[in-house]
């Protein structure tokens, strides 16, 4: 049986898309919503009995590895790529996976109606 858990965090940041032909070329900000989904076996016994991962632990790791670096920043100064929602979601996915978290999906909401998903191949999470 496949079991996943998801934690949702938010952060505020500014960016611009310099080559964009629309108004996103200008500096503007968003309150981003970041959803991180991990997959694993439900633990049997111990402090995480019947859990894939403690939500508080997942929140702490995502905050430390991603959110704390992006919150209240001008994203163009942090990266050598254009910080689109798609690129930021891919960066977060890779950072979290590199840390050892069993991430299967990162969803980054740029607005209440617009998001980018990055998933493991074949994942329909």
C-alpha positions in Angstrom: 0.0 0.0 0.0 1.3 3.4 -0.9 1.0 6.0 1.8 1.9 9.7 1.4 1.7 12.7 3.7 1.7 16.4 2.7 2.7 19.5 4.6 1.8 23.0 3.4 3.9 26.1 4.2 3.8 29.6 2.9 6.3 32.4 2.3 6.5 35.8 0.8 9.0 36.8 -1.9 9.5 39.1 -4.9 10.8 38.4 -8.4 10.6 39.5 -12.0 10.7 37.7 -15.3 13.1 39.9 -17.3 12.4 38.5 -20.7 8.6 38.1 -20.2 6.5 40.2 -22.6 3.8 40.9 -20.0 3.6 42.8 -16.7 5.6 40.0 -14.9 8.6 41.6 -16.4 8.4 44.1 -13.6 9.3 43.4 -10.0 6.3 42.1 -8.1 5.6 39.8 -5.1 3.6 36.8 -4.2 2.5 34.9 -1.1 3.6 31.5 -2.2 2.1 28.3 -0.9 4.4 25.3 -0.9 3.0 21.7 -0.7 5.5 19.0 -0.1 4.4 15.3 -0.3 6.6 12.5 1.0 6.0 8.7 0.5 7.0 5.9 2.8 6.1 2.9 4.9 3.8 3.5 7.9 6.1 2.9 10.9 5.3 0.1 13.3 6.2 1.1 16.9 8.3 3.9 18.3 7.6 7.6 18.4 6.3 7.7 14.9 4.0 4.6 15.3 1.4 4.5 12.5 3.0 7.5 10.7 5.0 7.8 7.5 6.6 10.9 9.1 5.7 13.3 11.8 4.1 16.4 10.4 6.2 18.6 12.7 9.4 17.0 11.5 8.4 17.4 7.9 7.5 21.0 8.4 10.8 21.7 10.2 12.9 20.1 7.4 11.0 21.9 4.6 11.3 25.2 6.5 15.0 24.8 7.1 15.9 23.6 3.6 13.6 25.7 1.4 11.2 28.2 3.0 13.8 30.0 5.3 16.0 30.6 2.3 13.2 32.1 0.2 11.0 34.0 2.6 11.1 37.8 2.2 13.8 37.6 -0.5 14.2 39.0 -4.0 14.4 35.6 -5.8 16.3 36.9 -8.8 19.3 37.6 -6.5 19.3 34.1 -5.2 19.4 32.0 -8.3 21.2 31.8 -11.6 17.9 30.9 -13.3 14.7 32.9 -13.9 12.6 32.2 -10.8 9.4 31.0 -12.4 7.0 28.9 -10.4 8.1 25.9 -12.4 11.8 26.5 -11.8 11.3 27.2 -8.1 9.3 24.1 -7.6 12.0 22.0 -9.4 14.7 23.6 -7.2 12.7 22.9 -4.0 12.1 19.3 -5.1 15.8 18.7 -5.8 16.9 20.3 -2.5 14.5 18.2 -0.5 15.4 15.0 -2.3 19.1 15.7 -1.9 18.6 16.0 1.9 17.2 12.5 2.0 13.5 13.3 2.3 11.4 10.8 0.3 9.7 13.5 -1.7 7.3 12.5 -4.5 5.7 15.8 -5.2 6.3 19.5 -4.7 3.4 21.9 -5.6 4.2 25.6 -5.6 1.2 27.9 -5.7 2.2 31.4 -7.0 -1.4 32.7 -6.7 -4.6 31.2 -5.4 -5.4 29.9 -8.9 -1.9 29.1 -10.4 0.6 26.4 -9.4 3.4 24.3 -10.7 3.9 20.6 -9.9 7.1 18.6 -9.9 6.7 14.9 -9.2 8.7 11.7 -9.4 8.4 9.9 -12.8 5.2 7.9 -12.9 3.8 9.6 -9.8 0.1 10.6 -10.0 0.1 12.0 -6.5 
